[in-house]
Amino acid sequence: MWSKTFAGLIIGLLLSVSLVLNLNLLLPIKEDTMLLIGLLLAFPIWAGIQVWGYSFINAKKAWLKLSLVLIPSVLINAVLLSLR
C-alpha cells in the first residue's frame, strides 16, 4: 500500500508537471494565462494520477504503468523545449 502511495506521489507529481508543461508549450497564449492554467490543472491531474495508482493490483504494476505514461510526456517536453 505504501509503495502505491509513493508511486502516486512521486510519479504523479512529475507527470502532472510534465503534462502541464506540454500544454503550456503547445498553447499560443500569454504567459500569465499559461501560469494560471497550470496552477488550476496541476493539482487535479496529480490527484487523479494518485487515485489511478491505487487501482492497480500490486505496487510493481503501479510503478510500471505510471512510468510508461511519464516517459513519453518527458520526451515530448524535451522536443518542445528544444524547438522553442
PyMOL Python script that loads the backbone (N, CA, C, O; Angstrom):
from pymol import cmd

cmd.read_pdbstr("""\
ATOM      1  N   MET A   1       0.819  -1.191   0.000  1.00  0.00           N
ATOM      2  CA  MET A   1       0.000   0.000   0.000  1.00  0.00           C
ATOM      3  C   MET A   1       0.867   1.261   0.000  1.00  0.00           C
ATOM      4  O   MET A   1       0.585   2.218  -0.721  1.00  0.00           O
ATOM      5  N   TRP A   2       1.920   1.251   0.812  1.00  0.00           N
ATOM      6  CA  TRP A   2       2.791   2.430   0.855  1.00  0.00           C
ATOM      7  C   TRP A   2       3.523   2.636  -0.461  1.00  0.00           C
ATOM      8  O   TRP A   2       3.760   3.770  -0.876  1.00  0.00           O
ATOM      9  N   SER A   3       3.876   1.547  -1.111  1.00  0.00           N
ATOM     10  CA  SER A   3       4.587   1.683  -2.375  1.00  0.00           C
ATOM     11  C   SER A   3       3.679   2.282  -3.455  1.00  0.00           C
ATOM     12  O   SER A   3       4.141   3.062  -4.288  1.00  0.00           O
ATOM     13  N   LYS A   4       2.399   1.924  -3.444  1.00  0.00           N
ATOM     14  CA  LYS A   4       1.447   2.546  -4.374  1.00  0.00           C
ATOM     15  C   LYS A   4       1.293   4.033  -4.060  1.00  0.00           C
ATOM     16  O   LYS A   4       1.161   4.860  -4.962  1.00  0.00           O
ATOM     17  N   THR A   5       1.312   4.354  -2.781  1.00  0.00           N
ATOM     18  CA  THR A   5       1.213   5.756  -2.370  1.00  0.00           C
ATOM     19  C   THR A   5       2.398   6.550  -2.879  1.00  0.00           C
ATOM     20  O   THR A   5       2.231   7.642  -3.422  1.00  0.00           O
ATOM     21  N   PHE A   6       3.591   6.009  -2.709  1.00  0.00           N
ATOM     22  CA  PHE A   6       4.787   6.706  -3.180  1.00  0.00           C
ATOM     23  C   PHE A   6       4.837   6.784  -4.706  1.00  0.00           C
ATOM     24  O   PHE A   6       5.336   7.763  -5.261  1.00  0.00           O
ATOM     25  N   ALA A   7       4.322   5.758  -5.387  1.00  0.00           N
ATOM     26  CA  ALA A   7       4.248   5.815  -6.851  1.00  0.00           C
ATOM     27  C   ALA A   7       3.344   6.960  -7.286  1.00  0.00           C
ATOM     28  O   ALA A   7       3.685   7.723  -8.190  1.00  0.00           O
ATOM     29  N   GLY A   8       2.201   7.074  -6.642  1.00  0.00           N
ATOM     30  CA  GLY A   8       1.291   8.157  -6.975  1.00  0.00           C
ATOM     31  C   GLY A   8       1.851   9.519  -6.624  1.00  0.00           C
ATOM     32  O   GLY A   8       1.667  10.478  -7.374  1.00  0.00           O
ATOM     33  N   LEU A   9       2.529   9.617  -5.496  1.00  0.00           N
ATOM     34  CA  LEU A   9       3.092  10.899  -5.088  1.00  0.00           C
ATOM     35  C   LEU A   9       4.237  11.342  -5.987  1.00  0.00           C
ATOM     36  O   LEU A   9       4.244  12.466  -6.488  1.00  0.00           O
ATOM     37  N   ILE A  10       5.191  10.465  -6.186  1.00  0.00           N
ATOM     38  CA  ILE A  10       6.404  10.842  -6.918  1.00  0.00           C
ATOM     39  C   ILE A  10       6.137  10.932  -8.421  1.00  0.00           C
ATOM     40  O   ILE A  10       6.352  11.976  -9.037  1.00  0.00           O
ATOM     41  N   ILE A  11       5.668   9.828  -9.001  1.00  0.00           N
ATOM     42  CA  ILE A  11       5.432   9.844 -10.442  1.00  0.00           C
ATOM     43  C   ILE A  11       4.257  10.751 -10.774  1.00  0.00           C
ATOM     44  O   ILE A  11       4.250  11.403 -11.818  1.00  0.00           O
ATOM     45  N   GLY A  12       3.266  10.795  -9.894  1.00  0.00           N
ATOM     46  CA  GLY A  12       2.131  11.675 -10.128  1.00  0.00           C
ATOM     47  C   GLY A  12       2.534  13.137 -10.175  1.00  0.00           C
ATOM     48  O   GLY A  12       2.050  13.891 -11.019  1.00  0.00           O
ATOM     49  N   LEU A  13       3.414  13.538  -9.277  1.00  0.00           N
ATOM     50  CA  LEU A  13       3.888  14.923  -9.285  1.00  0.00           C
ATOM     51  C   LEU A  13       4.669  15.220 -10.563  1.00  0.00           C
ATOM     52  O   LEU A  13       4.434  16.234 -11.220  1.00  0.00           O
ATOM     53  N   LEU A  14       5.584  14.345 -10.904  1.00  0.00           N
ATOM     54  CA  LEU A  14       6.379  14.548 -12.123  1.00  0.00           C
ATOM     55  C   LEU A  14       5.498  14.551 -13.367  1.00  0.00           C
ATOM     56  O   LEU A  14       5.701  15.354 -14.278  1.00  0.00           O
ATOM     57  N   LEU A  15       4.530  13.658 -13.399  1.00  0.00           N
ATOM     58  CA  LEU A  15       3.659  13.563 -14.568  1.00  0.00           C
ATOM     59  C   LEU A  15       2.728  14.768 -14.671  1.00  0.00           C
ATOM     60  O   LEU A  15       2.488  15.266 -15.771  1.00  0.00           O
ATOM     61  N   SER A  16       2.210  15.233 -13.567  1.00  0.00           N
ATOM     62  CA  SER A  16       1.329  16.403 -13.641  1.00  0.00           C
ATOM     63  C   SER A  16       2.097  17.642 -14.084  1.00  0.00           C
ATOM     64  O   SER A  16       1.589  18.436 -14.876  1.00  0.00           O
ATOM     65  N   VAL A  17       3.311  17.813 -13.582  1.00  0.00           N
ATOM     66  CA  VAL A  17       4.135  18.947 -14.020  1.00  0.00           C
ATOM     67  C   VAL A  17       4.474  18.807 -15.508  1.00  0.00           C
ATOM     68  O   VAL A  17       4.443  19.788 -16.251  1.00  0.00           O
ATOM     69  N   SER A  18       4.792  17.600 -15.929  1.00  0.00           N
ATOM     70  CA  SER A  18       5.147  17.367 -17.319  1.00  0.00           C
ATOM     71  C   SER A  18       3.960  17.618 -18.255  1.00  0.00           C
ATOM     72  O   SER A  18       4.123  18.234 -19.309  1.00  0.00           O
ATOM     73  N   LEU A  19       2.783  17.150 -17.881  1.00  0.00           N
ATOM     74  CA  LEU A  19       1.601  17.361 -18.724  1.00  0.00           C
ATOM     75  C   LEU A  19       1.224  18.829 -18.810  1.00  0.00           C
ATOM     76  O   LEU A  19       0.852  19.314 -19.879  1.00  0.00           O
ATOM     77  N   VAL A  20       1.315  19.536 -17.700  1.00  0.00           N
ATOM     78  CA  VAL A  20       1.001  20.969 -17.711  1.00  0.00           C
ATOM     79  C   VAL A  20       2.044  21.726 -18.532  1.00  0.00           C
ATOM     80  O   VAL A  20       1.702  22.680 -19.231  1.00  0.00           O
ATOM     81  N   LEU A  21       3.299  21.317 -18.458  1.00  0.00           N
ATOM     82  CA  LEU A  21       4.332  21.953 -19.279  1.00  0.00           C
ATOM     83  C   LEU A  21       4.073  21.708 -20.762  1.00  0.00           C
ATOM     84  O   LEU A  21       4.233  22.613 -21.581  1.00  0.00           O
ATOM     85  N   ASN A  22       3.674  20.487 -21.106  1.00  0.00           N
ATOM     86  CA  ASN A  22       3.325  20.206 -22.514  1.00  0.00           C
ATOM     87  C   ASN A  22       2.192  21.102 -22.979  1.00  0.00           C
ATOM     88  O   ASN A  22       2.240  21.659 -24.076  1.00  0.00           O
ATOM     89  N   LEU A  23       1.189  21.238 -22.153  1.00  0.00           N
ATOM     90  CA  LEU A  23       0.056  22.085 -22.509  1.00  0.00           C
ATOM     91  C   LEU A  23       0.489  23.534 -22.666  1.00  0.00           C
ATOM     92  O   LEU A  23       0.068  24.208 -23.606  1.00  0.00           O
ATOM     93  N   ASN A  24       1.317  24.013 -21.765  1.00  0.00           N
ATOM     94  CA  ASN A  24       1.790  25.401 -21.846  1.00  0.00           C
ATOM     95  C   ASN A  24       2.670  25.644 -23.061  1.00  0.00           C
ATOM     96  O   ASN A  24       2.650  26.737 -23.628  1.00  0.00           O
ATOM     97  N   LEU A  25       3.432  24.657 -23.465  1.00  0.00           N
ATOM     98  CA  LEU A  25       4.285  24.822 -24.638  1.00  0.00           C
ATOM     99  C   LEU A  25       3.508  24.725 -25.941  1.00  0.00           C
ATOM    100  O   LEU A  25       3.945  25.251 -26.965  1.00  0.00           O
ATOM    101  N   LEU A  26       2.366  24.061 -25.912  1.00  0.00           N
ATOM    102  CA  LEU A  26       1.582  23.890 -27.136  1.00  0.00           C
ATOM    103  C   LEU A  26       0.564  25.006 -27.356  1.00  0.00           C
ATOM    104  O   LEU A  26       0.210  25.298 -28.498  1.00  0.00           O
ATOM    105  N   LEU A  27       0.091  25.630 -26.287  1.00  0.00           N
ATOM    106  CA  LEU A  27      -0.933  26.661 -26.441  1.00  0.00           C
ATOM    107  C   LEU A  27      -0.301  28.020 -26.722  1.00  0.00           C
ATOM    108  O   LEU A  27       0.620  28.430 -26.015  1.00  0.00           O
ATOM    109  N   PRO A  28      -0.781  28.718 -27.741  1.00  0.00           N
ATOM    110  CA  PRO A  28      -0.224  30.039 -28.063  1.00  0.00           C
ATOM    111  C   PRO A  28      -0.963  31.153 -27.302  1.00  0.00           C
ATOM    112  O   PRO A  28      -1.694  31.946 -27.897  1.00  0.00           O
ATOM    113  N   ILE A  29      -0.761  31.197 -25.989  1.00  0.00           N
ATOM    114  CA  ILE A  29      -1.429  32.223 -25.184  1.00  0.00           C
ATOM    115  C   ILE A  29      -0.397  32.952 -24.341  1.00  0.00           C
ATOM    116  O   ILE A  29       0.769  32.559 -24.287  1.00  0.00           O
ATOM    117  N   LYS A  30      -0.835  34.013 -23.686  1.00  0.00           N
ATOM    118  CA  LYS A  30       0.080  34.823 -22.881  1.00  0.00           C
ATOM    119  C   LYS A  30       0.631  34.030 -21.698  1.00  0.00           C
ATOM    120  O   LYS A  30       0.038  33.046 -21.256  1.00  0.00           O
ATOM    121  N   GLU A  31       1.770  34.482 -21.204  1.00  0.00           N
ATOM    122  CA  GLU A  31       2.454  33.776 -20.135  1.00  0.00           C
ATOM    123  C   GLU A  31       1.643  33.753 -18.835  1.00  0.00           C
ATOM    124  O   GLU A  31       1.607  32.733 -18.146  1.00  0.00           O
ATOM    125  N   ASP A  32       0.994  34.868 -18.501  1.00  0.00           N
ATOM    126  CA  ASP A  32       0.222  34.898 -17.260  1.00  0.00           C
ATOM    127  C   ASP A  32      -0.978  33.950 -17.318  1.00  0.00           C
ATOM    128  O   ASP A  32      -1.344  33.345 -16.311  1.00  0.00           O
ATOM    129  N   THR A  33      -1.580  33.825 -18.484  1.00  0.00           N
ATOM    130  CA  THR A  33      -2.683  32.884 -18.647  1.00  0.00           C
ATOM    131  C   THR A  33      -2.183  31.443 -18.569  1.00  0.00           C
ATOM    132  O   THR A  33      -2.852  30.582 -17.998  1.00  0.00           O
ATOM    133  N   MET A  34      -1.015  31.183 -19.137  1.00  0.00           N
ATOM    134  CA  MET A  34      -0.436  29.844 -19.055  1.00  0.00           C
ATOM    135  C   MET A  34      -0.163  29.457 -17.606  1.00  0.00           C
ATOM    136  O   MET A  34      -0.407  28.318 -17.210  1.00  0.00           O
ATOM    137  N   LEU A  35       0.340  30.396 -16.820  1.00  0.00           N
ATOM    138  CA  LEU A  35       0.620  30.103 -15.416  1.00  0.00           C
ATOM    139  C   LEU A  35      -0.664  29.808 -14.648  1.00  0.00           C
ATOM    140  O   LEU A  35      -0.688  28.912 -13.804  1.00  0.00           O
ATOM    141  N   LEU A  36      -1.722  30.548 -14.932  1.00  0.00           N
ATOM    142  CA  LEU A  36      -2.995  30.307 -14.263  1.00  0.00           C
ATOM    143  C   LEU A  36      -3.564  28.945 -14.643  1.00  0.00           C
ATOM    144  O   LEU A  36      -4.058  28.214 -13.784  1.00  0.00           O
ATOM    145  N   ILE A  37      -3.496  28.603 -15.919  1.00  0.00           N
ATOM    146  CA  ILE A  37      -3.975  27.296 -16.359  1.00  0.00           C
ATOM    147  C   ILE A  37      -3.177  26.180 -15.686  1.00  0.00           C
ATOM    148  O   ILE A  37      -3.746  25.186 -15.234  1.00  0.00           O
ATOM    149  N   GLY A  38      -1.864  26.350 -15.624  1.00  0.00           N
ATOM    150  CA  GLY A  38      -1.027  25.353 -14.965  1.00  0.00           C
ATOM    151  C   GLY A  38      -1.345  25.209 -13.495  1.00  0.00           C
ATOM    152  O   GLY A  38      -1.366  24.098 -12.964  1.00  0.00           O
ATOM    153  N   LEU A  39      -1.591  26.326 -12.834  1.00  0.00           N
ATOM    154  CA  LEU A  39      -1.938  26.298 -11.412  1.00  0.00           C
ATOM    155  C   LEU A  39      -3.260  25.589 -11.185  1.00  0.00           C
ATOM    156  O   LEU A  39      -3.404  24.829 -10.228  1.00  0.00           O
ATOM    157  N   LEU A  40      -4.216  25.831 -12.053  1.00  0.00           N
ATOM    158  CA  LEU A  40      -5.540  25.228 -11.877  1.00  0.00           C
ATOM    159  C   LEU A  40      -5.575  23.743 -12.252  1.00  0.00           C
ATOM    160  O   LEU A  40      -6.368  22.984 -11.694  1.00  0.00           O
ATOM    161  N   LEU A  41      -4.736  23.330 -13.177  1.00  0.00           N
ATOM    162  CA  LEU A  41      -4.781  21.944 -13.647  1.00  0.00           C
ATOM    163  C   LEU A  41      -3.830  20.992 -12.927  1.00  0.00           C
ATOM    164  O   LEU A  41      -4.096  19.791 -12.872  1.00  0.00           O
ATOM    165  N   ALA A  42      -2.745  21.492 -12.385  1.00  0.00           N
ATOM    166  CA  ALA A  42      -1.707  20.604 -11.850  1.00  0.00           C
ATOM    167  C   ALA A  42      -2.216  19.748 -10.697  1.00  0.00           C
ATOM    168  O   ALA A  42      -1.962  18.544 -10.669  1.00  0.00           O
ATOM    169  N   PHE A  43      -2.929  20.345  -9.746  1.00  0.00           N
ATOM    170  CA  PHE A  43      -3.369  19.557  -8.593  1.00  0.00           C
ATOM    171  C   PHE A  43      -4.414  18.507  -8.955  1.00  0.00           C
ATOM    172  O   PHE A  43      -4.279  17.368  -8.510  1.00  0.00           O
ATOM    173  N   PRO A  44      -5.454  18.821  -9.740  1.00  0.00           N
ATOM    174  CA  PRO A  44      -6.406  17.756 -10.098  1.00  0.00           C
ATOM    175  C   PRO A  44      -5.775  16.614 -10.901  1.00  0.00           C
ATOM    176  O   PRO A  44      -6.146  15.452 -10.734  1.00  0.00           O
ATOM    177  N   ILE A  45      -4.826  16.950 -11.767  1.00  0.00           N
ATOM    178  CA  ILE A  45      -4.126  15.892 -12.508  1.00  0.00           C
ATOM    179  C   ILE A  45      -3.340  15.015 -11.546  1.00  0.00           C
ATOM    180  O   ILE A  45      -3.362  13.789 -11.655  1.00  0.00           O
ATOM    181  N   TRP A  46      -2.647  15.643 -10.605  1.00  0.00           N
ATOM    182  CA  TRP A  46      -1.857  14.897  -9.626  1.00  0.00           C
ATOM    183  C   TRP A  46      -2.755  13.999  -8.782  1.00  0.00           C
ATOM    184  O   TRP A  46      -2.425  12.837  -8.547  1.00  0.00           O
ATOM    185  N   ALA A  47      -3.871  14.521  -8.332  1.00  0.00           N
ATOM    186  CA  ALA A  47      -4.791  13.723  -7.516  1.00  0.00           C
ATOM    187  C   ALA A  47      -5.365  12.560  -8.326  1.00  0.00           C
ATOM    188  O   ALA A  47      -5.509  11.454  -7.806  1.00  0.00           O
ATOM    189  N   GLY A  48      -5.693  12.806  -9.593  1.00  0.00           N
ATOM    190  CA  GLY A  48      -6.205  11.729 -10.432  1.00  0.00           C
ATOM    191  C   GLY A  48      -5.189  10.628 -10.658  1.00  0.00           C
ATOM    192  O   GLY A  48      -5.541   9.449 -10.692  1.00  0.00           O
ATOM    193  N   ILE A  49      -3.933  11.006 -10.813  1.00  0.00           N
ATOM    194  CA  ILE A  49      -2.879  10.004 -11.004  1.00  0.00           C
ATOM    195  C   ILE A  49      -2.663   9.203  -9.723  1.00  0.00           C
ATOM    196  O   ILE A  49      -2.390   8.004  -9.781  1.00  0.00           O
ATOM    197  N   GLN A  50      -2.782   9.850  -8.580  1.00  0.00           N
ATOM    198  CA  GLN A  50      -2.670   9.117  -7.313  1.00  0.00           C
ATOM    199  C   GLN A  50      -3.782   8.085  -7.184  1.00  0.00           C
ATOM    200  O   GLN A  50      -3.533   6.951  -6.775  1.00  0.00           O
ATOM    201  N   VAL A  51      -4.999   8.469  -7.528  1.00  0.00           N
ATOM    202  CA  VAL A  51      -6.120   7.529  -7.472  1.00  0.00           C
ATOM    203  C   VAL A  51      -5.905   6.393  -8.466  1.00  0.00           C
ATOM    204  O   VAL A  51      -6.185   5.234  -8.161  1.00  0.00           O
ATOM    205  N   TRP A  52      -5.406   6.729  -9.659  1.00  0.00           N
ATOM    206  CA  TRP A  52      -5.136   5.710 -10.662  1.00  0.00           C
ATOM    207  C   TRP A  52      -4.077   4.727 -10.158  1.00  0.00           C
ATOM    208  O   TRP A  52      -4.158   3.531 -10.442  1.00  0.00           O
ATOM    209  N   GLY A  53      -3.090   5.219  -9.417  1.00  0.00           N
ATOM    210  CA  GLY A  53      -2.056   4.346  -8.868  1.00  0.00           C
ATOM    211  C   GLY A  53      -2.611   3.309  -7.899  1.00  0.00           C
ATOM    212  O   GLY A  53      -2.095   2.194  -7.821  1.00  0.00           O
ATOM    213  N   TYR A  54      -3.659   3.668  -7.163  1.00  0.00           N
ATOM    214  CA  TYR A  54      -4.281   2.716  -6.239  1.00  0.00           C
ATOM    215  C   TYR A  54      -5.120   1.667  -6.955  1.00  0.00           C
ATOM    216  O   TYR A  54      -5.455   0.644  -6.358  1.00  0.00           O
ATOM    217  N   SER A  55      -5.466   1.892  -8.210  1.00  0.00           N
ATOM    218  CA  SER A  55      -6.334   0.958  -8.918  1.00  0.00           C
ATOM    219  C   SER A  55      -5.601  -0.290  -9.400  1.00  0.00           C
ATOM    220  O   SER A  55      -6.247  -1.248  -9.825  1.00  0.00           O
ATOM    221  N   PHE A  56      -4.285  -0.304  -9.345  1.00  0.00           N
ATOM    222  CA  PHE A  56      -3.533  -1.463  -9.816  1.00  0.00           C
ATOM    223  C   PHE A  56      -3.479  -2.543  -8.740  1.00  0.00           C
ATOM    224  O   PHE A  56      -3.606  -2.272  -7.546  1.00  0.00           O
ATOM    225  N   ILE A  57      -3.287  -3.765  -9.201  1.00  0.00           N
ATOM    226  CA  ILE A  57      -3.310  -4.912  -8.288  1.00  0.00           C
ATOM    227  C   ILE A  57      -2.145  -4.874  -7.309  1.00  0.00           C
ATOM    228  O   ILE A  57      -2.332  -5.107  -6.114  1.00  0.00           O
ATOM    229  N   ASN A  58      -0.947  -4.584  -7.801  1.00  0.00           N
ATOM    230  CA  ASN A  58       0.209  -4.508  -6.912  1.00  0.00           C
ATOM    231  C   ASN A  58       1.034  -3.260  -7.228  1.00  0.00           C
ATOM    232  O   ASN A  58       0.794  -2.567  -8.216  1.00  0.00           O
ATOM    233  N   ALA A  59       1.992  -3.002  -6.377  1.00  0.00           N
ATOM    234  CA  ALA A  59       2.789  -1.778  -6.496  1.00  0.00           C
ATOM    235  C   ALA A  59       3.694  -1.803  -7.727  1.00  0.00           C
ATOM    236  O   ALA A  59       3.950  -0.761  -8.331  1.00  0.00           O
ATOM    237  N   LYS A  60       4.174  -2.980  -8.098  1.00  0.00           N
ATOM    238  CA  LYS A  60       5.058  -3.073  -9.263  1.00  0.00           C
ATOM    239  C   LYS A  60       4.338  -2.628 -10.525  1.00  0.00           C
ATOM    240  O   LYS A  60       4.912  -1.914 -11.348  1.00  0.00           O
ATOM    241  N   LYS A  61       3.086  -3.040 -10.687  1.00  0.00           N
ATOM    242  CA  LYS A  61       2.316  -2.614 -11.859  1.00  0.00           C
ATOM    243  C   LYS A  61       2.028  -1.121 -11.814  1.00  0.00           C
ATOM    244  O   LYS A  61       2.011  -0.455 -12.849  1.00  0.00           O
ATOM    245  N   ALA A  62       1.804  -0.599 -10.619  1.00  0.00           N
ATOM    246  CA  ALA A  62       1.550   0.839 -10.498  1.00  0.00           C
ATOM    247  C   ALA A  62       2.775   1.630 -10.945  1.00  0.00           C
ATOM    248  O   ALA A  62       2.651   2.567 -11.735  1.00  0.00           O
ATOM    249  N   TRP A  63       3.957   1.263 -10.447  1.00  0.00           N
ATOM    250  CA  TRP A  63       5.182   1.959 -10.844  1.00  0.00           C
ATOM    251  C   TRP A  63       5.418   1.822 -12.342  1.00  0.00           C
ATOM    252  O   TRP A  63       5.806   2.788 -12.998  1.00  0.00           O
ATOM    253  N   LEU A  64       5.187   0.624 -12.893  1.00  0.00           N
ATOM    254  CA  LEU A  64       5.442   0.377 -14.306  1.00  0.00           C
ATOM    255  C   LEU A  64       4.498   1.180 -15.201  1.00  0.00           C
ATOM    256  O   LEU A  64       4.949   1.858 -16.124  1.00  0.00           O
ATOM    257  N   LYS A  65       3.214   1.108 -14.938  1.00  0.00           N
ATOM    258  CA  LYS A  65       2.244   1.790 -15.804  1.00  0.00           C
ATOM    259  C   LYS A  65       2.378   3.307 -15.697  1.00  0.00           C
ATOM    260  O   LYS A  65       2.296   4.007 -16.707  1.00  0.00           O
ATOM    261  N   LEU A  66       2.581   3.814 -14.500  1.00  0.00           N
ATOM    262  CA  LEU A  66       2.739   5.257 -14.350  1.00  0.00           C
ATOM    263  C   LEU A  66       4.026   5.732 -15.021  1.00  0.00           C
ATOM    264  O   LEU A  66       4.061   6.818 -15.600  1.00  0.00           O
ATOM    265  N   SER A  67       5.074   4.928 -14.946  1.00  0.00           N
ATOM    266  CA  SER A  67       6.324   5.290 -15.622  1.00  0.00           C
ATOM    267  C   SER A  67       6.170   5.253 -17.136  1.00  0.00           C
ATOM    268  O   SER A  67       6.769   6.063 -17.844  1.00  0.00           O
ATOM    269  N   LEU A  68       5.372   4.320 -17.633  1.00  0.00           N
ATOM    270  CA  LEU A  68       5.153   4.234 -19.077  1.00  0.00           C
ATOM    271  C   LEU A  68       4.369   5.429 -19.606  1.00  0.00           C
ATOM    272  O   LEU A  68       4.449   5.733 -20.796  1.00  0.00           O
ATOM    273  N   VAL A  69       3.625   6.101 -18.762  1.00  0.00           N
ATOM    274  CA  VAL A  69       2.946   7.326 -19.164  1.00  0.00           C
ATOM    275  C   VAL A  69       3.885   8.524 -19.016  1.00  0.00           C
ATOM    276  O   VAL A  69       3.821   9.467 -19.804  1.00  0.00           O
ATOM    277  N   LEU A  70       4.758   8.484 -18.004  1.00  0.00           N
ATOM    278  CA  LEU A  70       5.666   9.597 -17.738  1.00  0.00           C
ATOM    279  C   LEU A  70       6.737   9.742 -18.821  1.00  0.00           C
ATOM    280  O   LEU A  70       7.049  10.861 -19.229  1.00  0.00           O
ATOM    281  N   ILE A  71       7.289   8.650 -19.280  1.00  0.00           N
ATOM    282  CA  ILE A  71       8.415   8.704 -20.222  1.00  0.00           C
ATOM    283  C   ILE A  71       8.059   9.415 -21.531  1.00  0.00           C
ATOM    284  O   ILE A  71       8.811  10.295 -21.949  1.00  0.00           O
ATOM    285  N   PRO A  72       6.949   9.076 -22.200  1.00  0.00           N
ATOM    286  CA  PRO A  72       6.629   9.826 -23.428  1.00  0.00           C
ATOM    287  C   PRO A  72       6.347  11.303 -23.172  1.00  0.00           C
ATOM    288  O   PRO A  72       6.670  12.153 -24.002  1.00  0.00           O
ATOM    289  N   SER A  73       5.751  11.602 -22.038  1.00  0.00           N
ATOM    290  CA  SER A  73       5.473  13.005 -21.728  1.00  0.00           C
ATOM    291  C   SER A  73       6.760  13.793 -21.549  1.00  0.00           C
ATOM    292  O   SER A  73       6.858  14.933 -22.001  1.00  0.00           O
ATOM    293  N   VAL A  74       7.739  13.201 -20.900  1.00  0.00           N
ATOM    294  CA  VAL A  74       9.026  13.869 -20.717  1.00  0.00           C
ATOM    295  C   VAL A  74       9.747  14.024 -22.061  1.00  0.00           C
ATOM    296  O   VAL A  74      10.395  15.042 -22.304  1.00  0.00           O
ATOM    297  N   LEU A  75       9.637  13.031 -22.919  1.00  0.00           N
ATOM    298  CA  LEU A  75      10.247  13.140 -24.247  1.00  0.00           C
ATOM    299  C   LEU A  75       9.590  14.243 -25.073  1.00  0.00           C
ATOM    300  O   LEU A  75      10.272  14.974 -25.791  1.00  0.00           O
ATOM    301  N   ILE A  76       8.284  14.362 -24.973  1.00  0.00           N
ATOM    302  CA  ILE A  76       7.587  15.457 -25.658  1.00  0.00           C
ATOM    303  C   ILE A  76       8.039  16.794 -25.102  1.00  0.00           C
ATOM    304  O   ILE A  76       8.216  17.750 -25.857  1.00  0.00           O
ATOM    305  N   ASN A  77       8.229  16.878 -23.779  1.00  0.00           N
ATOM    306  CA  ASN A  77       8.761  18.096 -23.163  1.00  0.00           C
ATOM    307  C   ASN A  77      10.106  18.461 -23.766  1.00  0.00           C
ATOM    308  O   ASN A  77      10.346  19.616 -24.120  1.00  0.00           O
ATOM    309  N   ALA A  78      10.974  17.476 -23.881  1.00  0.00           N
ATOM    310  CA  ALA A  78      12.319  17.736 -24.397  1.00  0.00           C
ATOM    311  C   ALA A  78      12.268  18.228 -25.847  1.00  0.00           C
ATOM    312  O   ALA A  78      12.987  19.156 -26.220  1.00  0.00           O
ATOM    313  N   VAL A  79      11.425  17.609 -26.650  1.00  0.00           N
ATOM    314  CA  VAL A  79      11.318  18.036 -28.050  1.00  0.00           C
ATOM    315  C   VAL A  79      10.745  19.446 -28.151  1.00  0.00           C
ATOM    316  O   VAL A  79      11.265  20.280 -28.892  1.00  0.00           O
ATOM    317  N   LEU A  80       9.686  19.708 -27.413  1.00  0.00           N
ATOM    318  CA  LEU A  80       9.073  21.043 -27.483  1.00  0.00           C
ATOM    319  C   LEU A  80      10.005  22.136 -26.957  1.00  0.00           C
ATOM    320  O   LEU A  80      10.043  23.239 -27.502  1.00  0.00           O
ATOM    321  N   LEU A  81      10.743  21.834 -25.917  1.00  0.00           N
ATOM    322  CA  LEU A  81      11.679  22.811 -25.386  1.00  0.00           C
ATOM    323  C   LEU A  81      12.856  23.043 -26.343  1.00  0.00           C
ATOM    324  O   LEU A  81      13.375  24.156 -26.431  1.00  0.00           O
ATOM    325  N   SER A  82      13.272  22.004 -27.052  1.00  0.00           N
ATOM    326  CA  SER A  82      14.376  22.195 -27.988  1.00  0.00           C
ATOM    327  C   SER A  82      13.935  22.975 -29.225  1.00  0.00           C
ATOM    328  O   SER A  82      14.750  23.652 -29.852  1.00  0.00           O
ATOM    329  N   LEU A  83      12.657  22.885 -29.578  1.00  0.00           N
ATOM    330  CA  LEU A  83      12.136  23.621 -30.733  1.00  0.00           C
ATOM    331  C   LEU A  83      11.796  25.071 -30.397  1.00  0.00           C
ATOM    332  O   LEU A  83      11.543  25.871 -31.298  1.00  0.00           O
ATOM    333  N   ARG A  84      11.789  25.400 -29.175  1.00  0.00           N
ATOM    334  CA  ARG A  84      11.384  26.737 -28.735  1.00  0.00           C
ATOM    335  C   ARG A  84      12.398  27.760 -29.072  1.00  0.00           C
ATOM    336  O   ARG A  84      12.210  28.938 -28.771  1.00  0.00           O
TER     337      ARG A  84
END
""", "prot")
cmd.dss("prot")
cmd.show_as("cartoon", "prot")
cmd.util.cbc("prot")
cmd.orient("prot")
